[in-house]
Amino acid sequence: MSAPATTGTAGAAGAAAPATTPAEPRRIIPLAFRAAGIGLPLLSVGAAVGFSANGDPNAFVTYAVTMTAAVTAGVWGLWGLVDRRLLRASETLSREAGLIAHGAADGKAGARIPLARYGDLAPVAKAVNELSDKLAAARRDTARTVAESTAKAEEQKTRLAAVLRDLHEGVLVCNLKHQILLYNQTALDILHLAGDLGLGRSLLHFVVAEPVIHTLERLTLRVREGRHVNHEHGTTAQFVGATTDGRILLAGRMSAILQEPPEGSDEPPTITGPRITGYVITLSDATSELAALGQRDALLREATEGFCAPIANLRAVLETLDDTPELGPEERAAFQAALMDSSNTLSERLARVTNEYRSVVTGSWPMSDIHSTNLINLIRHRVGPEAQYGVTLTGLPQWVHGDSYSLVILFGYLIEYVYALTGVPAYDLSVEAGGSWVYLDITWRGPSVPSGIVDSWLDHPLPDALGGLTVGDVLQHHKSTMWSEPVKGPGSEGELLSRLRVPLPPALKPPSAHTTARGGARPEFFDFNLLHQPLATSELGRTPLDQLHYVVFDTETTGLSPSTGDEIIQIAAVRVVGGRILTGETFNTLVNPKRTIPPESIPFHGITDAMVADKPTIDKVLPQFRNFVSGAVLIAHNAAFDLKFLKMKERASGVRFDSPVLDTMLLSRMLLGEGGDHTLDGIAERLGIEVVDRHTALGDSLVTAAVFLRMVEMLKERDVRTLDDAIRGANIIVELAARERAF
């Protein structure tokens, strides 16, 4: 056994050295089978000849017995040889191969199997040795790669730790389950925690959940809609939070961590673009600042309320003097002048303190510009589908300036208060620009709330608000108030509705104020075959305009000529029912045109090749759009332009657009005559409609919807009351335009 041991040791000396190849392996088993194959026939012939020569009468029996014994001995001998040289050896070889697979874990050298030990199985043993060498090499490469990666990771970790250590703000990195993945020492100091936060623990164990979840929802909505690309703050948002024990108020900033979907991923087809995989939060201790604000709130509130009683007393004295005729004229006049002077002084002081108080509070409270659609969607989300009442988003969007979180809480509870008082199951949420304010309205069908009850709500605490804020506190932070009043519903014969109105400050820097101006209006497009429509003639045609169901739509395209290859790159629509623009019921999608977007057209719509690269093509989008507009009258501005693009894609998409269509450009010509500006901007300006998000398909659809609703009332004054009346009048305008162009 010394020779095999020497061979194994030599082989283990280095994986790179080739194994010693033994002499030609023994062929014992093949030789044994050959010997049996030749020997048994020879024995059979020899025994037969021998028995015949002796003349033995029982020669055949003797021959049979002899041959049976010989064959039996040969088979047993061969079996013993196979069992020993093949089966047992192969079992031993398999065990040694298993040891080799688990041996040499450091990968320095491959383990060896002595070849001489396995005779006829030596080729198999040699192959196992070669695999052992390759396994050892792979382990060496893996160990080297792991060591290099570990070194780089440690270096980056050291650098990151140094950066985080020097920051004056607390930093925490979390995943979407709010589990803490990384933090710095400053975060521990700010949260006043001893020891470690604990990697993998939930951030919501230490910080109040609602502001964090609300801010993540805002960022998720922004990224999902692609607004983070051009948003002023990108993928970041500010919030005000607190520790779960309420001792520390926090000023926070959340930054979303984005990840592009990998190529060939099995993500659902509806998920496109980057997705949020986690977030980074920076925190600072705002306890003293916000506590000072709270103290200032209480002090100023006491001061302002404290002025009311003296003023009331002074005025009561004046009334008493009026009721005391026995005083002399001079004495009465002097007394009245002194009291009036004091009263005026107190009134002026009250007004000055109130204005300064509101300015201080508003300037100190963390606020940002908010798009009203996003704000109202968050309010609807907070109300939730399980509520006993529904909330509908209506009207044109606006930009406001405020604290998103406290406003969402405020309006969620105001709707709940109104529902508890009135039991009305449906509410509209809308915004309306007016002067230096943007009014956010809660509207319902039912009686308005008495002013005394509205005033009593000011002292109600908001349970989820930070620092025990009340309804009045949130309103004062926004320099605002609120009131309930009856209003007339849409249409000339609209029913009487009620609304709770809250004025909010307008945005400081709305996007329209600091973005590059885009191209001018689209030229008027006349296709007389498309514009001239048959009358509806059915019950639909006889339906009054203010009772129809509309879908207002618009497209953005690569250019102005569909017949020469221009394509749709965005299509959007909004539903209009009962004189209300249902802003929450919209269709809006980018479209892959399968061609390059001309650079000269990008200033008009702001859509680039990168934005549409992963979007669906028009043959996939139009069937969805057709389902959205089904059963509705279509509205568009310069409708023939959009219809031309739709009609040219009907065959490819397998749908038809045969709904009645009204064109606000033609209606404008019908109402105002041929002269004047009939562009969408020109009409909106004349009608006093503030344009937001102009030159996007959805923004233009919303503006067109507002323009059309104003036109419905004007059309009634021209005795244009039904759909057929409007189509008939539009056809006349088209015929006149055709004749004019013929000359």
matplotlib code that plots the C-alpha trace (Angstrom):
import matplotlib.pyplot as plt

x = [0.0, 3.0, 3.0, -0.5, 0.1, 3.2, 1.2, -1.5, 0.9, 2.8, -0.4, -1.4, 1.8, 0.4, -2.8, -0.9, 1.4, -0.1, -1.0, 1.4, -0.1, 0.4, 1.2, -1.4, -4.3, -4.8, -7.5, -8.3, -12.1, -11.9, -9.3, -11.5, -14.4, -12.3, -10.9, -14.4, -15.6, -12.8, -12.2, -15.8, -16.3, -12.9, -13.8, -17.2, -15.6, -12.8, -15.2, -17.5, -14.5, -13.2, -16.5, -17.1, -13.7, -14.3, -17.6, -19.3, -23.0, -23.9, -21.5, -24.3, -25.3, -21.8, -21.2, -24.2, -23.2, -19.7, -20.6, -23.2, -20.7, -18.2, -20.6, -21.7, -18.2, -17.4, -20.4, -19.7, -16.1, -17.0, -19.5, -17.0, -14.5, -17.1, -18.2, -14.7, -13.1, -16.1, -19.0, -17.0, -14.3, -16.9, -18.6, -15.3, -14.5, -17.8, -17.1, -13.6, -15.1, -17.5, -14.6, -12.8, -15.9, -15.9, -12.1, -9.6, -12.1, -9.3, -8.8, -5.1, -4.8, -7.1, -7.4, -6.2, -7.3, -4.5, -5.0, -3.3, -5.8, -8.7, -7.4, -10.0, -11.7, -8.5, -9.8, -12.8, -10.4, -8.3, -11.4, -12.3, -8.8, -9.1, -12.4, -10.8, -8.1, -10.8, -12.8, -9.8, -9.1, -12.7, -12.5, -9.3, -10.9, -14.0, -12.0, -9.9, -13.0, -14.7, -11.6, -11.4, -15.1, -15.0, -12.0, -13.9, -17.0, -15.1, -13.4, -16.7, -18.3, -15.4, -15.8, -19.6, -19.3, -16.9, -19.3, -22.3, -20.4, -19.6, -23.1, -25.1, -28.3, -29.5, -29.5, -31.5, -31.8, -34.9, -36.6, -40.3, -41.2, -39.6, -36.9, -33.7, -30.8, -28.2, -28.0, -25.5, -24.7, -26.4, -29.7, -29.3, -28.6, -31.5, -33.9, -32.4, -31.8, -29.1, -27.3, -28.3, -31.4, -31.0, -30.6, -33.8, -36.0, -38.9, -38.4, -42.1, -41.2, -39.3, -41.0, -44.8, -45.9, -48.4, -46.1, -43.6, -46.2, -47.9, -44.6, -43.8, -47.2, -46.6, -43.2, -44.7, -47.5, -45.0, -42.7, -45.5, -46.8, -43.3, -43.5, -40.3, -38.3, -39.3, -40.4, -38.6, -37.7, -37.2, -37.6, -37.5, -40.1, -40.1, -42.3, -42.7, -42.7, -42.3, -41.0, -43.6, -43.4, -44.2, -41.2, -39.3, -40.6, -38.6, -38.1, -37.5, -36.6, -37.3, -35.4, -36.7, -34.2, -35.1, -34.3, -34.8, -36.5, -33.9, -34.0, -36.0, -37.7, -41.1, -42.6, -46.2, -46.6, -48.4, -45.2, -42.9, -40.0, -38.2, -39.7, -39.0, -37.1, -36.5, -35.8, -33.3, -34.5, -32.5, -33.8, -33.1, -34.5, -37.2, -38.6, -37.5, -38.4, -41.9, -42.4, -41.7, -44.2, -46.7, -46.1, -46.4, -49.6, -51.0, -49.7, -51.0, -54.3, -54.8, -53.8, -56.1, -59.0, -58.2, -58.7, -62.3, -63.8, -62.4, -63.6, -67.0, -67.1, -66.1, -68.8, -71.3, -70.3, -70.9, -74.3, -75.0, -74.1, -76.5, -79.1, -78.3, -79.8, -79.3, -75.6, -74.8, -73.8, -70.2, -69.6, -71.2, -69.1, -65.8, -66.7, -67.7, -64.6, -62.3, -64.1, -64.1, -60.4, -59.6, -61.8, -60.1, -56.7, -57.6, -59.1, -56.0, -53.7, -55.8, -55.6, -51.8, -51.1, -53.3, -51.6, -48.1, -49.1, -50.3, -47.3, -44.9, -46.7, -47.1, -43.5, -42.1, -44.2, -42.6, -44.6, -44.2, -46.0, -48.6, -50.6, -54.2, -54.9, -52.2, -53.5, -57.1, -56.1, -54.3, -57.4, -59.5, -57.0, -57.2, -61.0, -60.6, -63.1, -64.4, -66.0, -69.7, -69.4, -67.7, -65.4, -65.3, -62.5, -63.9, -62.9, -59.7, -56.4, -54.5, -51.2, -51.4, -48.8, -49.1, -48.3, -49.6, -49.8, -51.8, -54.1, -54.9, -55.7, -57.8, -60.0, -60.3, -61.8, -63.9, -65.6, -66.2, -67.6, -70.0, -71.1, -71.8, -73.9, -75.8, -75.6, -75.0, -73.2, -71.4, -69.0, -67.2, -63.7, -62.6, -60.4, -61.1, -58.7, -60.0, -57.9, -55.0, -56.4, -57.1, -60.3, -60.6, -64.3, -66.2, -69.6, -72.6, -76.4, -78.0, -78.3, -75.3, -73.6, -74.6, -71.7, -71.9, -71.1, -68.3, -66.8, -67.0, -64.9, -61.9, -61.1, -61.4, -58.1, -56.9, -56.0, -53.3, -51.8, -48.5, -48.1, -51.9, -52.8, -56.4, -58.5, -57.9, -54.2, -53.9, -56.0, -53.9, -50.7, -52.1, -53.5, -56.8, -60.3, -63.4, -67.1, -70.2, -72.6, -75.3, -74.4, -76.1, -75.3, -74.1, -76.4, -78.9, -81.5, -79.0, -80.2, -79.2, -76.0, -73.9, -70.2, -67.5, -64.9, -61.3, -59.0, -55.4, -52.3, -51.4, -48.1, -45.0, -43.3, -45.8, -44.2, -45.7, -43.8, -40.3, -40.4, -39.3, -42.3, -43.4, -44.4, -47.5, -51.0, -51.6, -52.8, -56.5, -57.1, -60.1, -61.1, -64.6, -65.5, -64.7, -66.2, -69.5, -71.6, -75.1, -77.6, -78.1, -81.9, -82.5, -83.3, -79.6, -79.9, -82.9, -81.2, -80.3, -76.6, -76.4, -77.8, -75.3, -72.4, -69.2, -65.6, -63.2, -60.0, -56.7, -53.7, -50.0, -48.3, -44.9, -46.1, -49.0, -49.4, -50.7, -50.8, -47.0, -46.1, -46.7, -47.9, -49.7, -47.4, -49.9, -53.6, -55.6, -59.3, -61.5, -65.1, -67.8, -71.1, -73.9, -72.0, -69.0, -65.5, -64.7, -61.0, -60.6, -61.9, -59.3, -57.5, -53.9, -51.0, -47.9, -47.7, -44.6, -44.8, -42.2, -40.4, -38.1, -39.8, -38.6, -36.5, -38.5, -41.7, -40.5, -40.8, -44.6, -45.3, -42.1, -42.2, -38.8, -37.9, -36.7, -40.1, -42.0, -39.4, -41.1, -44.7, -47.4, -48.0, -51.2, -52.8, -52.7, -53.8, -56.8, -59.0, -58.5, -59.4, -62.4, -63.7, -63.2, -65.2, -68.0, -71.5, -70.2, -70.3, -66.7, -65.4, -62.1, -60.6, -59.7, -61.3, -60.6, -56.9, -57.3, -60.0, -57.8, -55.1, -57.7, -59.4, -56.2, -55.5, -58.9, -58.1, -54.8, -56.4, -59.6, -61.9, -64.2, -64.8, -68.3, -69.5, -70.9, -68.2, -68.4, -65.5, -65.0, -63.2, -66.4, -68.6, -66.4, -66.9, -70.6, -70.8, -68.3, -68.2, -65.3, -63.2, -61.2, -58.9, -60.3, -57.3, -57.8, -55.6, -57.5, -61.0, -59.9, -58.5, -61.7, -63.8, -61.6, -60.4, -57.0, -54.8, -52.7, -50.6, -51.1, -49.6, -50.0, -52.8, -54.5, -54.0, -55.5, -58.4, -59.2, -59.1, -61.2, -63.7, -64.0, -64.3, -67.1, -69.1, -69.0, -70.1, -73.2, -74.8, -73.9, -75.3, -78.7, -78.9, -78.6, -81.4, -78.9, -80.1, -79.8, -77.0, -78.7, -78.9, -75.1, -74.3, -76.5, -74.9, -71.4, -72.2, -73.2, -69.9, -68.1, -70.0, -69.3, -65.6, -65.6, -67.2, -64.8, -61.8, -63.3, -63.0]
y = [0.0, 2.3, 3.0, 4.3, 6.6, 8.0, 8.6, 10.5, 12.7, 13.6, 14.5, 16.8, 18.7, 21.0, 21.2, 22.5, 19.4, 16.6, 13.3, 10.4, 8.1, 4.4, 1.6, 0.2, -0.8, -4.5, -6.2, -8.9, -8.9, -8.9, -11.7, -13.7, -13.4, -14.4, -17.4, -18.5, -18.0, -20.1, -22.6, -23.8, -24.7, -26.5, -28.4, -29.3, -30.7, -32.5, -34.1, -35.3, -36.9, -38.5, -40.1, -41.4, -43.1, -44.9, -46.4, -45.6, -46.4, -43.5, -41.1, -38.6, -38.3, -38.0, -35.3, -33.3, -33.4, -32.4, -29.5, -28.2, -28.2, -26.4, -23.7, -23.1, -22.8, -20.4, -18.2, -18.0, -17.2, -14.4, -13.0, -12.9, -11.2, -8.5, -7.9, -7.4, -5.6, -3.5, -3.1, -2.8, -0.7, 1.7, 2.1, 2.9, 5.3, 7.1, 7.7, 9.0, 11.3, 12.7, 13.3, 15.2, 17.4, 18.4, 18.5, 21.2, 23.9, 26.5, 25.7, 25.6, 22.1, 19.5, 16.2, 13.1, 9.5, 6.9, 5.4, 2.1, 1.2, 0.9, -1.3, -1.4, 1.7, 3.8, 6.0, 6.9, 7.7, 9.8, 11.8, 12.5, 13.8, 16.2, 17.5, 17.9, 20.1, 22.3, 22.5, 23.7, 26.3, 27.5, 27.8, 29.8, 32.2, 32.5, 33.2, 35.8, 37.5, 37.5, 38.9, 41.7, 42.5, 42.4, 44.8, 47.2, 47.0, 47.7, 50.6, 52.1, 51.3, 53.2, 56.2, 56.2, 55.9, 58.8, 60.9, 60.0, 60.6, 64.1, 65.0, 67.2, 65.6, 62.1, 59.7, 56.5, 54.2, 52.0, 49.6, 49.8, 47.8, 50.6, 48.3, 50.2, 49.2, 51.9, 54.8, 57.2, 58.2, 61.5, 59.7, 58.1, 61.4, 63.1, 60.3, 60.3, 56.6, 54.7, 51.8, 50.8, 51.3, 47.7, 46.9, 45.3, 46.9, 49.0, 52.8, 53.1, 51.8, 55.0, 57.6, 58.3, 56.4, 58.7, 61.4, 58.9, 56.8, 59.9, 61.3, 57.9, 57.8, 61.3, 60.2, 57.0, 58.8, 61.3, 58.6, 56.4, 59.4, 60.3, 63.8, 63.3, 63.9, 67.6, 68.2, 71.0, 68.7, 65.5, 62.5, 64.3, 65.7, 67.3, 66.4, 67.1, 64.1, 63.1, 60.3, 57.7, 58.9, 62.5, 64.0, 65.1, 66.8, 66.2, 68.1, 65.4, 65.1, 61.8, 60.9, 57.9, 55.2, 54.4, 51.2, 50.6, 47.3, 44.8, 43.6, 40.5, 40.9, 39.3, 42.6, 43.1, 45.0, 47.8, 48.6, 50.7, 53.1, 53.2, 51.9, 52.9, 50.2, 52.2, 55.7, 57.8, 60.0, 62.9, 64.2, 67.2, 68.0, 70.6, 70.3, 73.6, 75.4, 73.9, 74.1, 77.8, 78.0, 76.2, 78.5, 81.5, 80.1, 79.8, 83.2, 85.0, 83.1, 84.2, 87.7, 88.0, 86.4, 88.6, 91.7, 90.8, 91.2, 94.8, 95.9, 94.5, 96.3, 99.6, 99.3, 98.3, 101.5, 103.5, 102.0, 102.7, 106.4, 106.5, 105.2, 107.9, 111.1, 113.0, 113.6, 117.1, 117.5, 118.5, 115.8, 113.2, 114.2, 114.1, 110.7, 109.3, 110.6, 109.1, 105.8, 105.7, 106.5, 103.7, 101.3, 102.3, 101.8, 98.3, 97.4, 98.6, 96.7, 93.6, 93.7, 94.3, 91.5, 89.1, 89.9, 89.6, 86.3, 84.8, 85.9, 84.5, 81.2, 80.8, 81.7, 79.3, 76.2, 73.9, 74.2, 73.6, 74.0, 71.2, 70.3, 70.2, 66.9, 65.1, 66.7, 65.7, 62.2, 61.8, 63.0, 60.5, 57.8, 58.8, 58.6, 55.1, 52.8, 51.4, 54.8, 55.2, 58.2, 58.8, 61.6, 62.7, 64.9, 67.6, 70.8, 72.2, 71.6, 74.5, 74.9, 75.7, 76.4, 74.5, 71.6, 68.6, 66.3, 68.6, 69.6, 66.0, 65.3, 68.5, 67.9, 64.2, 65.2, 68.1, 65.6, 63.3, 66.2, 67.1, 63.5, 63.1, 66.2, 65.8, 62.1, 63.0, 60.0, 61.8, 64.8, 66.7, 68.0, 70.8, 73.9, 77.3, 80.2, 83.5, 86.7, 86.1, 82.8, 79.3, 77.9, 74.2, 73.3, 70.4, 70.4, 68.2, 68.0, 69.0, 71.8, 73.9, 73.8, 76.6, 79.1, 78.4, 74.8, 75.6, 77.9, 75.2, 72.9, 75.3, 74.0, 70.3, 68.5, 66.5, 63.0, 62.2, 65.7, 66.5, 68.4, 68.2, 70.6, 71.7, 72.6, 76.2, 75.7, 74.2, 77.0, 79.7, 78.1, 78.8, 82.2, 80.8, 80.4, 78.4, 78.9, 77.0, 78.5, 77.5, 77.6, 77.0, 73.8, 73.7, 74.8, 77.6, 75.6, 73.9, 72.6, 74.3, 72.8, 73.5, 73.8, 74.2, 76.6, 76.9, 79.5, 78.4, 80.4, 80.0, 78.3, 80.5, 78.9, 77.0, 75.1, 77.4, 80.3, 78.8, 76.4, 77.2, 78.5, 76.0, 76.5, 78.4, 77.2, 74.5, 75.9, 75.5, 72.2, 71.8, 68.4, 69.1, 65.4, 64.9, 68.1, 67.8, 65.3, 63.9, 64.8, 62.3, 62.3, 59.7, 60.5, 61.3, 64.2, 65.6, 65.5, 68.9, 69.7, 70.1, 66.5, 64.6, 62.5, 63.9, 62.8, 65.7, 64.5, 65.8, 64.3, 65.2, 64.2, 64.1, 66.7, 68.1, 65.7, 62.2, 61.4, 61.8, 59.7, 61.8, 59.7, 60.1, 60.2, 61.0, 60.8, 61.9, 62.5, 63.5, 62.7, 65.4, 64.4, 66.6, 69.8, 68.5, 67.9, 64.5, 65.1, 61.7, 59.9, 60.4, 58.5, 59.5, 57.6, 58.1, 56.2, 54.8, 56.2, 53.7, 56.6, 59.4, 62.5, 65.5, 67.8, 70.8, 69.4, 68.7, 72.4, 72.1, 69.1, 68.4, 64.7, 63.0, 59.7, 58.4, 59.1, 56.9, 54.2, 51.6, 52.8, 50.8, 51.4, 53.0, 49.7, 48.7, 52.1, 52.9, 49.9, 51.0, 54.6, 53.4, 51.6, 54.8, 57.0, 54.4, 55.9, 59.5, 62.5, 63.5, 67.0, 68.4, 71.7, 71.8, 68.3, 67.5, 67.4, 64.8, 62.8, 62.5, 60.7, 58.5, 57.6, 56.7, 54.1, 52.5, 49.5, 48.8, 48.9, 47.2, 49.9, 52.6, 56.1, 56.9, 58.9, 62.4, 65.1, 68.7, 71.1, 74.0, 75.9, 75.7, 76.5, 79.6, 80.7, 80.1, 82.2, 85.0, 85.1, 84.6, 87.5, 87.2, 84.6, 81.1, 79.4, 77.5, 80.0, 82.9, 81.5, 80.6, 84.0, 85.7, 83.4, 84.0, 80.4, 80.0, 77.6, 75.0, 72.3, 73.8, 71.9, 68.5, 66.2, 66.0, 69.6, 70.7, 68.3, 69.8, 73.4, 72.4, 70.8, 74.0, 76.1, 73.8, 74.0, 77.8, 77.6, 75.5, 78.4, 80.8, 78.4, 78.3, 82.1, 81.4, 78.8, 76.0, 73.6, 70.0, 68.0, 68.2, 72.0, 72.1, 69.7, 71.7, 75.0, 73.5, 72.1, 75.6, 77.0, 74.2, 74.8, 78.5, 77.8, 75.4, 78.0, 80.6, 78.4, 77.5, 81.1]
z = [0.0, 0.1, -3.6, -3.7, -0.7, -2.4, -5.6, -3.7, -1.8, -4.9, -6.7, -3.9, -4.0, -6.6, -8.6, -11.6, -11.8, -14.0, -12.3, -12.7, -15.3, -14.3, -16.6, -18.9, -16.7, -16.0, -18.2, -15.7, -16.2, -20.1, -19.9, -17.5, -19.8, -22.8, -20.9, -20.0, -23.5, -25.0, -22.1, -21.7, -25.4, -25.5, -22.3, -23.8, -27.0, -25.1, -22.6, -25.5, -27.3, -24.2, -23.2, -26.7, -26.8, -23.5, -24.7, -21.4, -21.7, -19.4, -21.3, -22.1, -18.4, -17.3, -20.0, -18.9, -15.3, -16.0, -18.3, -15.8, -13.0, -15.3, -16.4, -12.8, -11.6, -14.5, -13.8, -10.1, -10.8, -13.2, -10.8, -8.0, -10.2, -11.4, -7.8, -6.5, -9.4, -10.6, -8.1, -4.9, -6.6, -8.1, -4.7, -3.1, -6.0, -5.5, -1.8, -2.6, -5.2, -2.5, -0.2, -2.9, -3.6, 0.1, 0.6, -0.2, 0.8, 0.6, -3.1, -2.8, -4.5, -5.8, -3.8, -5.6, -6.1, -6.5, -10.0, -9.3, -6.7, -9.1, -11.9, -14.7, -13.3, -13.5, -16.4, -14.2, -11.3, -13.7, -14.8, -11.1, -10.5, -13.4, -12.1, -8.7, -10.3, -12.0, -8.8, -6.9, -9.6, -9.4, -5.7, -5.9, -8.4, -6.2, -3.1, -4.9, -6.3, -2.9, -1.3, -3.8, -3.6, 0.2, 0.2, -2.1, -0.1, 3.1, 1.5, 0.3, 3.7, 5.4, 3.1, 3.5, 7.3, 7.3, 5.3, 7.4, 10.6, 9.6, 8.6, 11.0, 9.9, 10.8, 7.8, 7.5, 4.5, 4.4, 2.0, 1.1, 4.2, 6.2, 7.5, 8.4, 6.2, 7.2, 9.6, 11.1, 14.7, 14.2, 13.7, 17.1, 18.7, 17.1, 18.0, 21.5, 21.3, 23.3, 21.6, 18.1, 16.0, 14.8, 11.2, 9.8, 12.4, 11.2, 11.2, 12.2, 15.6, 16.3, 14.1, 13.7, 10.7, 9.0, 7.7, 6.5, 4.7, 3.3, 1.9, 0.3, -1.3, -2.8, -4.2, -5.5, -7.3, -8.7, -10.1, -11.4, -13.4, -14.6, -13.1, -11.2, -14.4, -14.7, -11.1, -9.2, -6.4, -8.5, -6.3, -2.9, -0.6, 2.8, 5.7, 9.4, 11.7, 15.3, 17.4, 18.5, 22.1, 20.9, 22.7, 19.6, 16.5, 13.3, 10.1, 7.5, 3.8, 1.9, -1.3, -3.3, -4.4, -8.0, -10.0, -13.7, -14.4, -15.6, -19.2, -19.6, -16.3, -15.6, -14.4, -15.4, -18.7, -17.0, -15.0, -17.0, -16.2, -12.9, -9.7, -6.1, -4.2, -1.0, 0.4, 2.2, 5.0, 6.5, 9.8, 12.0, 15.4, 15.0, 18.5, 19.7, 16.5, 16.3, 20.0, 19.8, 17.0, 19.2, 22.1, 19.7, 18.5, 22.0, 23.0, 20.0, 20.0, 23.6, 22.8, 19.8, 21.7, 24.7, 22.7, 21.8, 25.3, 26.0, 22.6, 23.2, 26.6, 25.0, 22.5, 25.2, 27.1, 24.0, 23.6, 27.3, 26.7, 23.8, 26.2, 28.8, 27.6, 30.9, 30.2, 28.9, 25.2, 25.9, 28.4, 26.2, 23.2, 25.1, 26.6, 23.3, 21.6, 24.3, 24.1, 20.3, 20.2, 22.6, 20.6, 17.4, 19.0, 20.2, 16.8, 15.0, 17.4, 17.0, 13.2, 13.3, 15.8, 13.9, 10.6, 12.1, 13.8, 10.6, 8.7, 11.3, 11.5, 7.8, 7.1, 9.7, 9.0, 6.4, 3.1, -0.6, -3.9, -4.5, -7.6, -6.5, -8.4, -6.3, -3.1, -3.7, -4.8, -1.5, 0.3, -1.6, -0.7, 3.0, 2.9, 1.5, -0.3, 3.0, 4.0, 3.9, 1.6, -1.8, -2.9, -6.6, -8.0, -10.3, -12.0, -13.4, -11.5, -9.8, -8.0, -4.2, -1.5, 1.8, 4.0, 2.1, 5.1, 7.4, 4.5, 3.7, 7.3, 7.6, 4.5, 5.4, 8.8, 7.4, 5.0, 7.9, 10.0, 7.2, 6.7, 10.4, 10.4, 7.1, 6.2, 2.5, 0.8, -2.0, -2.1, -4.9, -4.3, -6.6, -6.7, -8.2, -8.7, -7.5, -7.0, -4.7, -3.4, -4.7, -3.2, -2.3, -2.1, -0.6, -2.4, -1.7, -2.4, 0.8, 3.4, 4.2, 7.6, 10.0, 10.6, 14.4, 13.8, 11.4, 13.9, 16.6, 14.4, 14.7, 18.2, 17.2, 17.4, 14.4, 15.9, 13.3, 13.1, 14.7, 17.9, 18.7, 15.9, 15.7, 12.6, 13.4, 13.7, 10.2, 8.8, 10.5, 9.2, 5.7, 6.6, 5.9, 7.2, 6.1, 5.7, 4.4, 1.9, -0.6, -4.3, -7.6, -9.4, -13.0, -15.8, -15.9, -14.0, -11.7, -8.3, -5.1, -3.6, -0.6, -0.2, 2.4, 1.1, 2.2, 0.6, 0.2, -0.9, -4.6, -5.5, -5.1, -8.2, -10.3, -13.2, -15.7, -14.1, -14.4, -17.4, -20.9, -23.0, -25.6, -29.1, -30.2, -31.0, -33.5, -36.8, -37.7, -39.5, -41.8, -43.2, -44.5, -44.8, -41.1, -39.8, -41.7, -39.6, -40.1, -37.4, -34.6, -35.3, -32.5, -28.9, -28.5, -31.0, -29.1, -25.7, -24.2, -24.2, -20.4, -20.0, -22.3, -21.3, -22.9, -23.2, -24.0, -25.7, -27.2, -28.9, -29.2, -32.4, -34.1, -36.6, -38.5, -41.4, -40.7, -44.4, -44.7, -41.7, -38.6, -35.6, -32.3, -29.3, -26.6, -26.2, -23.2, -22.3, -19.4, -18.7, -18.3, -16.7, -15.4, -16.1, -13.9, -15.1, -13.5, -13.1, -11.4, -14.5, -17.1, -19.9, -20.4, -22.1, -24.1, -27.4, -29.1, -32.7, -34.0, -35.5, -34.4, -32.9, -34.9, -32.7, -34.0, -32.7, -29.1, -28.0, -28.7, -26.5, -24.5, -25.4, -26.3, -27.9, -24.5, -22.9, -25.4, -26.0, -23.8, -24.3, -26.2, -29.9, -31.2, -32.3, -28.6, -27.2, -29.5, -28.4, -24.8, -25.7, -27.7, -24.6, -22.5, -24.9, -25.5, -25.3, -25.0, -27.3, -28.2, -27.6, -29.0, -30.0, -33.7, -33.7, -37.4, -36.7, -33.9, -35.8, -38.9, -36.9, -35.3, -38.5, -40.2, -37.5, -37.3, -39.5, -37.8, -34.3, -35.3, -33.9, -35.3, -34.0, -35.0, -32.0, -32.5, -32.2, -31.2, -32.0, -29.6, -32.4, -34.6, -31.6, -30.9, -34.6, -34.2, -31.0, -31.8, -35.6, -37.9, -36.5, -33.4, -31.8, -31.9, -30.4, -27.2, -25.3, -26.8, -26.0, -22.4, -21.8, -23.0, -20.8, -17.7, -17.5, -15.9, -18.0, -16.0, -17.6, -21.1, -24.1, -22.6, -23.9, -20.6, -19.7, -23.0, -22.5, -19.1, -20.5, -23.5, -21.1, -19.1, -22.3, -23.6, -20.3, -20.5, -24.1, -23.3, -21.5, -24.3, -26.9, -25.0, -25.5, -29.3, -29.0, -29.5, -26.9, -28.2, -29.7, -33.2, -32.8, -32.1, -35.0, -37.4, -36.4, -36.8, -40.2, -41.4, -40.2, -42.1, -45.3, -45.1, -44.6, -47.5, -49.8, -48.7, -49.5, -52.8, -53.8]

ax = plt.figure().add_subplot(projection="3d")
ax.plot(x, y, z, "-o")
ax.set_aspect("equal")
plt.show()
